[in-house]
């Protein structure tokens, strides 16, 4: 079965981005939100037509997605949306927790009130998305919050490193949003982290973020239980469980 991207699932333009970058972002977003389902084939011709691009930027985008493990390119056989890799989820979590825990300490240590309005806006948008049960919006704002922590720490490009390493993890996080109570948990935890950062309380900000990130095991278990067919549990992936989040 071919995976299809609906026009409504794409931004109306590339916001001035190079075509390959635009294609990569659009397809990646569709994979993360499960608009493109694991195991299905990605139609190059159809996707090029809907994105308004030629095959060259499309293939560049697919190459990047393959490097992230989000698609599997079979020579002469087509491009398929990869299933969620448990090992990939854990590896992404190791990268994310290692870098974000460092960022939250720096953000608290050097916090500038100029970021207040950005955090306040995100907290409002996240609360509003929770009320409306808008999963895609909530997930987008969730990521924006973590990106803002890196900006407040003075290292905005660190977020790009995190994002490039967490495609498999993001699919699990996004899939967990329908979980009962998950909306409210995320909003409350983000608010507590923000308040600790504003108060320049490094230890508390670190503790709260570590706790916030530690729930990935529960989230992964939820996804496996809800839809085991979209997950690949590689041998020995469990060995990495103890490394998910630094304890010190």
C-alpha positions as a printed NumPy array, in Angstrom:
array([[ 0.   ,  0.   ,  0.   ],
       [ 1.334,  3.436, -0.88 ],
       [ 1.644,  6.112,  1.79 ],
       [ 0.02 ,  9.354,  0.775],
       [ 0.393, 12.9  ,  2.002],
       [-2.777, 14.93 ,  1.852],
       [-2.509, 18.531,  0.723],
       [-4.033, 19.621,  4.022],
       [-1.114, 17.984,  5.836],
       [ 1.428, 20.199,  4.064],
       [ 2.21 , 23.827,  4.696],
       [ 1.028, 25.922,  1.71 ],
       [ 4.57 , 27.031,  0.884],
       [ 8.148, 26.334,  1.828],
       [ 8.555, 29.55 ,  3.787],
       [11.483, 30.454,  1.56 ],
       [13.36 , 27.218,  2.331],
       [15.429, 25.331, -0.255],
       [13.212, 22.74 , -1.913],
       [15.107, 19.773, -0.487],
       [14.799, 21.175,  3.041],
       [11.118, 21.932,  2.506],
       [10.494, 18.399,  1.255],
       [12.436, 16.887,  4.139],
       [10.48 , 18.869,  6.74 ],
       [ 7.104, 18.124,  5.156],
       [ 7.705, 14.392,  4.795],
       [ 9.347, 14.098,  8.209],
       [ 6.394, 15.842,  9.884],
       [ 4.004, 13.46 ,  8.133],
       [ 6.042, 10.474,  9.342],
       [ 6.208, 11.755, 12.94 ],
       [ 2.454, 12.409, 13.09 ],
       [ 1.729,  9.013, 11.486],
       [ 0.016, 10.631,  8.5  ],
       [ 2.503,  8.4  ,  6.689],
       [ 2.05 ,  5.056,  8.421],
       [ 4.919,  2.687,  9.245],
       [ 5.406, -0.056,  6.688],
       [ 3.761,  1.711,  3.763],
       [ 5.437,  2.75 ,  0.529],
       [ 6.206,  6.406, -0.154],
       [ 5.222,  7.299, -3.725],
       [ 7.953,  9.504, -5.192],
       [ 5.846, 10.665, -8.145],
       [ 2.791, 11.523, -6.083],
       [ 4.76 , 13.231, -3.32 ],
       [ 6.734, 15.327, -5.821],
       [ 3.464, 16.45 , -7.4  ],
       [ 1.865, 17.431, -4.105],
       [ 4.969, 19.233, -2.863],
       [ 5.531, 20.908, -6.214],
       [ 9.135, 19.757, -6.486],
       [11.285, 17.745, -8.893],
       [12.819, 14.359, -8.181],
       [16.233, 15.774, -7.228],
       [15.167, 17.602, -4.016],
       [12.809, 14.713, -3.261],
       [15.667, 12.24 , -3.373],
       [17.856, 14.504, -1.255],
       [15.081, 14.625,  1.343],
       [14.651, 10.852,  1.253],
       [18.398, 10.372,  1.758],
       [18.298, 12.479,  4.928],
       [15.258, 10.61 ,  6.189],
       [16.998,  7.295,  5.503],
       [20.025,  8.455,  7.499],
       [17.678,  9.122, 10.421],
       [16.137,  5.682, 10.059],
       [12.696,  7.042,  9.206],
       [12.517,  5.483,  5.742],
       [13.997,  2.365,  4.217],
       [15.122,  2.585,  0.588],
       [15.017, -0.752, -1.198],
       [17.08 , -0.725, -4.444],
       [14.673, -1.098, -7.356],
       [11.941, -1.793, -4.84 ],
       [10.827,  1.628, -3.611],
       [10.955,  3.676, -0.422],
       [ 9.088,  2.5  ,  2.661],
       [ 8.21 ,  4.251,  5.898],
       [10.208,  2.487,  8.598],
       [ 8.571,  0.935, 11.603],
       [ 9.468,  2.386, 14.986],
       [12.791,  0.985, 16.182],
       [13.017,  0.434, 19.94 ],
       [16.779,  0.746, 19.72 ],
       [16.362,  3.991, 17.77 ],
       [13.989,  5.315, 20.423],
       [16.491,  4.552, 23.175],
       [19.414,  6.03 , 21.242],
       [17.397,  9.181, 20.61 ],
       [16.532,  9.408, 24.28 ],
       [20.203,  9.127, 25.257],
       [21.099, 12.03 , 22.955],
       [18.119, 14.081, 24.051],
       [18.56 , 13.649, 27.781],
       [22.328, 14.202, 27.667],
       [22.054, 17.483, 25.786],
       [18.807, 18.845, 27.228],
       [19.848, 18.292, 30.831],
       [22.96 , 20.345, 30.117],
       [20.879, 23.016, 28.387],
       [18.386, 23.376, 31.251],
       [21.208, 23.996, 33.746],
       [22.669, 26.692, 31.515],
       [19.244, 28.218, 30.893],
       [18.607, 28.5  , 34.645],
       [22.094, 29.828, 35.335],
       [21.973, 32.577, 32.716],
       [18.229, 33.19 , 32.339],
       [17.262, 36.534, 30.81 ],
       [13.685, 37.795, 31.4  ],
       [13.57 , 38.718, 27.712],
       [12.447, 35.097, 27.183],
       [ 9.448, 35.473, 29.525],
       [ 7.036, 36.423, 26.766],
       [ 8.097, 33.454, 24.608],
       [ 7.673, 30.961, 27.44 ],
       [ 4.359, 32.508, 28.482],
       [ 3.039, 32.281, 24.935],
       [ 4.048, 28.637, 24.63 ],
       [ 2.435, 27.784, 27.96 ],
       [-0.791, 29.429, 26.769],
       [-0.709, 27.636, 23.409],
       [-0.009, 24.299, 25.043],
       [-2.852, 24.717, 27.503],
       [-5.187, 25.717, 24.686],
       [-4.16 , 22.708, 22.57 ],
       [-4.795, 20.458, 25.579],
       [-8.3  , 21.865, 26.019],
       [-9.053, 21.269, 22.349],
       [-7.376, 17.838, 22.371],
       [-5.359, 18.915, 19.339],
       [-2.627, 16.293, 19.291],
       [-0.554, 17.718, 16.437],
       [-0.599, 21.254, 17.841],
       [ 0.232, 20.033, 21.345],
       [ 3.179, 18.023, 20.076],
       [ 4.462, 20.941, 18.006],
       [ 4.279, 23.306, 20.983],
       [ 5.881, 20.646, 23.198],
       [ 8.922, 20.578, 20.912],
       [ 8.942, 24.38 , 20.713],
       [ 9.2  , 24.52 , 24.509],
       [12.283, 22.306, 24.542],
       [13.77 , 24.266, 21.653],
       [13.244, 27.474, 23.622],
       [15.167, 26.035, 26.564],
       [18.187, 25.664, 24.265],
       [17.718, 29.232, 23.051],
       [17.501, 30.513, 26.618],
       [20.687, 28.597, 27.414],
       [22.444, 30.483, 24.616],
       [22.938, 27.48 , 22.316],
       [20.002, 27.381, 19.881],
       [21.786, 25.103, 17.408],
       [21.933, 22.315, 19.978],
       [18.228, 21.79 , 19.313],
       [18.989, 20.892, 15.688],
       [21.389, 18.194, 16.879],
       [18.683, 16.84 , 19.185],
       [16.016, 16.919, 16.467],
       [18.193, 15.099, 13.95 ],
       [18.794, 12.276, 16.431],
       [15.265, 11.815, 17.731],
       [13.031, 10.902, 14.805],
       [12.159,  7.472, 16.214],
       [11.682,  8.932, 19.692],
       [ 9.419, 11.681, 18.37 ],
       [ 7.121,  9.143, 16.728],
       [ 6.649,  7.394, 20.068],
       [ 6.103, 10.69 , 21.904],
       [ 3.564, 11.851, 19.325],
       [ 1.757,  8.509, 19.348],
       [ 1.357,  8.756, 23.139],
       [-0.605, 12.005, 23.099],
       [-4.017, 10.264, 23.018],
       [-2.991,  8.565, 26.291],
       [-5.383,  9.564, 29.068],
       [-4.028, 12.434, 31.143],
       [-0.88 , 12.915, 29.048],
       [-1.87 , 16.423, 27.941],
       [-2.213, 17.725, 31.479],
       [ 0.958, 16.   , 32.662],
       [ 3.07 , 17.673, 29.993],
       [ 1.583, 21.131, 30.623],
       [ 2.145, 20.891, 34.373],
       [ 5.691, 19.581, 34.008],
       [ 6.638, 22.266, 31.493],
       [ 5.299, 24.991, 33.758],
       [ 7.295, 23.691, 36.717],
       [10.481, 23.54 , 34.616],
       [ 9.898, 27.073, 33.359],
       [ 9.375, 28.406, 36.872],
       [12.603, 26.781, 38.071],
       [14.512, 28.278, 35.138],
       [13.103, 31.747, 35.85 ],
       [14.133, 31.411, 39.495],
       [17.703, 30.523, 38.423],
       [17.335, 27.257, 40.328],
       [19.675, 24.992, 38.375],
       [19.31 , 21.919, 40.565],
       [15.505, 22.054, 40.571],
       [15.309, 22.7  , 36.825],
       [17.628, 19.738, 36.241],
       [15.639, 17.487, 38.58 ],
       [12.314, 18.396, 36.997],
       [13.536, 17.932, 33.436],
       [15.16 , 14.604, 34.301],
       [11.855, 13.461, 35.785],
       [10.02 , 14.786, 32.723],
       [12.273, 12.849, 30.348],
       [12.26 ,  9.686, 32.447],
       [ 8.714,  8.785, 31.399],
       [ 9.858,  7.481, 28.003],
       [ 9.766,  3.873, 29.234],
       [ 6.08 ,  4.235, 30.144],
       [ 5.359,  6.014, 26.861],
       [ 7.085,  3.291, 24.833],
       [ 5.219,  0.577, 26.742],
       [ 1.931,  2.365, 25.97 ],
       [ 2.679,  2.49 , 22.24 ],
       [ 3.771, -1.153, 22.112],
       [ 0.598, -2.211, 23.908],
       [-1.664, -0.043, 21.728],
       [-0.178, -0.886, 18.329],
       [ 2.587, -3.522, 18.447],
       [ 2.548, -3.876, 14.674],
       [ 4.283, -0.534, 14.139],
       [ 7.192, -1.298, 16.481],
       [10.344, -3.342, 15.871],
       [11.941, -4.655, 19.068],
       [15.516, -5.519, 18.116],
       [17.576, -8.047, 20.029],
       [19.568, -6.582, 22.921],
       [17.76 , -3.225, 22.736],
       [16.843, -3.703, 26.38 ],
       [20.51 , -3.524, 27.373],
       [20.375,  0.224, 26.801],
       [17.368,  0.778, 29.099],
       [19.532,  1.655, 32.081],
       [21.211,  4.407, 30.074],
       [18.036,  6.294, 29.135],
       [18.582,  9.217, 31.486],
       [21.683, 10.148, 33.52 ],
       [21.031,  9.684, 37.232],
       [23.696, 11.993, 38.59 ]])
